[in-house]
Amino acid sequence: MGKLSEETIKKRRLKEYQEIFQEIPEKTLKLVDKLIKMAVNMEINIQKLEAELKEVGFVETYKNGEHQSGTKESTVSRSYATMVKNYTQVVRTLLACLPDDKQQPAEDDLADFLRKK
């Protein structure tokens, strides 16, 4: 089986999120729907950054002028760390929108998915 297109992956993840968050009250659903789409896009971008990190690594060398050079954290590494932090916050916000009795099972579902990666 070939690699799935980015659009197919997004559609599948969107459906999974919508199933998890179907218990959210109608009045907050419009806001939550935007957060769900953000989370899905962030997941895709995190996967892209992970692939780039495998190639580039966490450290890059630099040279400023003739006598100054060294190593520093790579730009990809910083972007990855920021994206993961923001994704985590979006997911926490989404989970907080669930009714109290549904929060733990949803957290478990998301944790199971993340472990599968």
Protein Blocks (a to p, Z undefined) as FASTA:
>chain_A
ZZddfklmmmmmmmmmmmmmmmpcfklmmmmmmmmmmmmmmmmmmmmmmmmmmmnomadc
ddehjklgcddddfklmmmmmmmmmmmmmmmmmmmmpcfklmmmmmmmmmmmmmmZZ
